[in-house]
Structures are given as C-alpha cells and as structure tokens.
C-alpha cells in the first residue's frame, strides 16, 4: 500500500470519527435541553376528565406525543377521538421496492393496533387520507375541504380539549396541521382548550441557536408513570418507522430520536384561541 492510499484512509477515518463525535455531542445537547424543559421550563399538569380530539399529521405522532394522556384518559372512561390528517404514504418514498399504497396500508394497521393498546376503539379513529408530505401543496379548495372535514368532526363530537402538533414543529405537515386545526376550531364554533405537542421541534433545534425561548412558552409536564408501559408498547407497534422495512433500507426515524418518548412524562404547550 502506497503513502497516498494510507493518507486517504486516515482522512476517511478521521472524517467518520469527527462526524460521530459531532452527532453524539448534538444528542447530548438535545437531552440536556429536554431535561431543562422538563424540570425547569415547565409547570406540572394534572390529567382531567375533559373529552378530547387528537389531530396527528402522521400515523405514530399520536402515540409519540400523546400516548400517555390518551391512555390515562381512556382508563378513566373519557371519550377520545383520534384524527390522522395524512395517509402516511410518504415515509418510504425513496424505496422503489415497496409501493406507496402498501406503506399506507401498513401504517394504517399500525395505528389501529397502537390505539387499541391505548384504549381507543376503531370507531373513534378517523383517517382524512391527505397526501403525506404534500399538505403545503394543497390548493385553496383542498385546504377548505380539509378544514370543513375537521370542523365537522369537532362540531359532531364537541370535545373539551384538542391536541395538535406544535405550531413550530420543524415539519411542514406538522405546522400546516396546526394551522388547519386552529382554523377548523374557529369555523366549528366550539369552545375548547387547545394544546400543542412537539415531535420534531426538540430534536431539530437547539436553544440559543435556532430555538427561541418563546417557542417553548406555556409548557406543562404530565406524569404518565402509571401508563408508561402502554405508551411504550404502542410506540413499538410502529415497526415500519423505527426499524428497516427491508434488508436494503435504513429506519425512517433517526438514531437516538425516540429516547424522550419512552420517558415517564409528556410535555404539552398551552395555545391561545380567539375568544368566541
């Protein structure tokens, strides 16, 4: 082996080690940030007996962000509905060996199984089947139709609480879902408490770098110790997301992403609505 090859191998090895070091450092910063939010930047929240609707952009968001509160309320017999906005078909768009329709079918079944674990009956689960990854491409007419569908569900069920992904969740589908739901609440004329849950915000952003303190305002922490095992089991139902779907693929969710969702607390953010 000549000196050139040796130097190239050393460069590649150094590059890989540096990348791994930076990734681990970021993971540590993310963990410290979340623990700060959990124990210093949030107020305690007690579970209520208020009925609720959870709006999830994708199949798995409801279990990750709200699995604990869903299980706690269902154990108390509180009525709950879960609405999935997109069909989930975009999670494996780069995999040419599995069709979009197959992914949609897999994720729908995963959702039904996960919510059954959490205590939600299939009749209380709704799929709006909008195109995953394309909410920002909807025409004005398609947006209005989606808002109408949401408003109809809100009006018919009449929930006292609504949970939806954070307005700044660093995902276009998640952020647009928030805007659609907020508009639908106003259109339906229902009086509800609106709560936001973060999926990507606390993974993709770091405080004092690209995350502002006011984006974490109104944070509350909920203890889910008594139902943690149910939530964990529900999350593990989504095998298509945290495991490779075939021998040539990698998992959709990045390494280290899931750790905070297995903790015995959930964090929610109180959102303000215009007074009716």
C-alpha positions in Angstrom: 0.0 0.0 0.0 1.5 3.4 -1.0 1.6 6.5 1.1 -1.3 8.1 -0.9 -3.7 5.3 0.0 -2.7 5.4 3.6 -3.3 9.1 3.8 -6.7 8.8 2.1 -7.7 6.0 4.6 -6.6 8.2 7.5 -8.7 11.1 6.2 -11.8 9.0 5.8 -11.3 7.5 9.3 -10.8 11.0 10.8 -13.9 12.3 9.0 -16.1 9.5 10.2 -14.9 9.9 13.8 -15.4 13.6 13.7 -19.0 13.1 12.3 -19.8 10.6 15.0 -18.4 12.9 17.7 -20.5 15.8 16.5 -23.6 13.6 16.3 -23.1 12.4 19.8 -22.4 15.9 21.0 -25.7 17.1 19.5 -27.5 14.2 21.1 -26.2 15.2 24.5 -27.2 18.8 23.9 -30.7 17.7 22.9 -31.0 15.6 26.0 -29.9 18.4 28.3 -32.3 20.8 26.6 -35.2 18.5 27.1 -34.4 17.8 30.8 -34.2 21.5 31.4 -37.6 21.9 29.8 -39.0 19.0 31.8 -37.7 20.1 35.2 -37.2 23.8 35.0 -39.0 25.2 32.0 -42.5 23.7 32.5 -45.3 23.5 35.0 -47.0 20.4 36.4 -50.2 19.3 34.6 -52.9 17.1 36.1 -54.9 14.9 33.9 -58.6 16.0 33.6 -61.8 14.2 32.7 -62.3 16.5 29.7 -63.1 14.8 26.4 -60.6 15.4 23.6 -59.6 15.0 20.0 -56.0 14.4 19.0 -55.1 15.5 15.5 -52.0 13.7 14.2 -50.3 14.6 10.9 -49.0 11.0 10.5 -49.5 7.6 12.0 -47.2 7.5 15.0 -47.4 11.1 16.0 -50.3 10.4 18.3 -48.5 7.7 20.2 -45.2 9.6 20.4 -46.7 12.9 21.6 -50.0 12.0 23.3 -49.8 8.2 24.0 -49.7 8.8 27.8 -52.5 11.2 28.1 -54.7 9.1 25.8 -54.1 6.0 27.9 -54.7 7.9 31.2 -58.0 9.4 30.0 -59.2 6.2 28.5 -58.6 4.4 31.8 -61.0 7.0 33.3 -63.5 6.3 30.6 -63.1 9.8 29.0 -64.3 10.0 25.3 -61.4 10.4 22.8 -61.2 10.6 19.1 -58.0 10.5 17.0 -57.8 12.0 13.6 -55.0 11.2 11.2 -54.6 14.0 8.6 -52.3 12.4 6.0 -52.2 8.8 4.7 -48.6 8.3 5.9 -47.5 7.1 2.4 -44.5 9.4 2.1 -42.3 7.8 4.7 -40.6 5.4 2.3 -40.8 7.4 -0.9 -37.1 6.6 -1.8 -37.7 2.9 -1.6 -38.5 1.6 -5.0 -39.3 -1.9 -3.8 -42.4 -1.1 -1.8 -45.4 0.9 -3.1 -46.9 3.9 -1.6 -50.2 2.1 -1.2 -48.5 -0.7 0.7 -47.0 1.8 3.1 -50.4 3.4 3.6 -51.9 0.1 4.4 -49.1 -0.9 6.8 -49.2 2.4 8.7 -53.0 2.4 9.0 -52.9 -1.1 10.6 -50.1 0.0 12.9 -52.2 3.0 14.0 -55.2 0.8 14.7 -53.1 -1.6 16.7 -51.4 1.2 18.7 -54.6 3.0 19.6 -56.2 -0.3 20.6 -53.4 -0.7 23.1 -54.1 2.8 24.4 -57.8 2.1 24.8 -59.2 3.8 21.7 -61.9 1.9 19.7 -61.6 1.8 15.9 -64.9 3.7 15.6 -63.2 6.7 17.2 -60.3 6.7 14.8 -60.6 8.8 11.6 -58.3 8.9 8.5 -58.6 12.0 6.4 -56.1 10.5 3.9 -54.4 13.6 2.6 -51.2 13.1 0.7 -48.3 12.7 3.1 -45.6 15.3 2.6 -47.9 17.4 0.4 -50.1 19.5 2.7 -48.2 22.6 1.6 -49.2 21.8 -2.0 -52.9 21.7 -1.4 -55.0 24.1 -3.4 -57.2 26.6 -1.6 -60.2 24.4 -2.4 -58.4 21.4 -0.9 -57.5 23.3 2.2 -61.1 24.5 2.7 -62.3 20.9 2.2 -59.9 19.7 4.9 -60.9 22.4 7.3 -64.5 21.5 6.7 -63.9 17.9 7.5 -62.1 18.8 10.7 -64.8 21.3 11.7 -67.5 18.7 11.1 -65.7 16.2 13.4 -65.3 18.9 16.0 -68.9 20.0 15.8 -70.3 16.5 15.9 -68.1 15.3 18.8 -67.9 18.5 20.8 -64.6 17.9 22.6 -63.5 20.0 25.5 -59.8 19.7 24.6 -57.9 19.5 21.3 -54.3 18.3 20.9 -52.3 19.0 17.8 -48.7 19.2 16.7 -46.7 22.3 17.7 -47.1 25.4 15.5 -43.3 25.5 15.0 -42.6 21.8 14.9 -40.0 22.0 12.2 -42.0 19.8 9.8 -44.3 21.3 7.1 -47.0 18.7 7.6 -47.0 19.2 11.3 -47.1 23.0 11.2 -49.8 23.1 8.5 -51.8 20.6 10.5 -51.7 23.1 13.4 -53.0 25.9 11.2 -55.7 23.8 9.7 -56.9 22.6 13.1 -56.9 26.1 14.6 -59.0 27.4 11.6 -61.4 24.4 11.9 -61.9 25.1 15.6 -62.9 28.7 14.9 -65.1 27.6 12.0 -66.8 24.9 14.1 -67.5 27.5 16.9 -66.6 25.0 19.6 -65.1 26.2 22.9 -62.0 24.1 23.6 -58.7 24.1 25.4 -56.0 23.9 22.6 -52.8 22.1 23.5 -49.7 21.5 21.3 -47.3 18.6 21.4 -43.8 18.7 19.9 -42.4 15.8 17.8 -39.5 17.4 15.9 -39.1 20.8 17.5 -37.0 19.5 20.4 -34.9 17.2 18.1 -34.1 19.6 15.2 -33.5 22.8 17.1 -31.3 23.9 20.0 -31.9 26.7 22.4 -30.0 29.9 21.7 -29.0 28.6 18.3 -32.2 28.1 16.2 -34.8 27.7 19.0 -36.2 30.7 20.8 -37.4 30.6 24.4 -40.8 32.0 23.4 -41.3 28.9 21.2 -41.3 26.9 24.5 -43.7 29.2 26.3 -46.7 27.8 28.1 -45.0 24.4 28.7 -46.6 21.8 31.0 -45.4 18.4 32.0 -47.7 15.4 32.6 -46.6 12.4 34.6 -47.6 9.2 32.8 -45.9 6.7 35.1 -49.0 4.5 35.5 -49.5 4.0 31.8 -45.9 4.2 30.6 -45.8 0.6 29.6 -48.9 1.0 27.4 -47.4 4.0 25.7 -44.1 2.1 25.1 -46.0 -0.8 23.6 -48.0 1.5 21.4 -44.8 3.2 20.1 -43.2 -0.2 19.4 -46.2 -1.1 17.2 -44.8 1.4 14.5 -42.1 -1.0 13.3 -42.2 0.5 9.8 -40.8 3.7 11.3 -38.1 2.7 13.8 -36.9 -0.5 12.0 -35.7 -1.0 8.4 -38.6 -2.1 6.3 -36.3 -4.4 4.3 -32.7 -5.6 4.2 -31.6 -2.7 1.9 -33.2 0.2 3.9 -32.5 2.1 7.0 -35.0 3.1 9.6 -37.1 6.2 8.9 -36.6 7.7 12.4 -33.0 8.7 13.1 -30.9 7.0 15.8 -31.4 8.5 19.2 -34.7 10.1 18.3 -37.1 8.0 20.3 -35.5 8.1 23.7 -37.5 11.0 25.2 -40.8 9.4 24.1 -40.0 6.5 26.4 -39.7 8.8 29.5 -42.5 8.8 32.1 -43.5 12.4 31.2 -45.2 14.1 28.3 -44.8 17.9 27.6 -47.6 20.0 26.2 -47.8 23.7 25.3 -51.0 25.7 26.0 -52.1 27.5 22.9 -54.4 30.6 22.8 -57.5 30.8 20.7 -59.6 33.9 19.8 -62.5 34.3 22.2 -65.8 33.2 20.7 
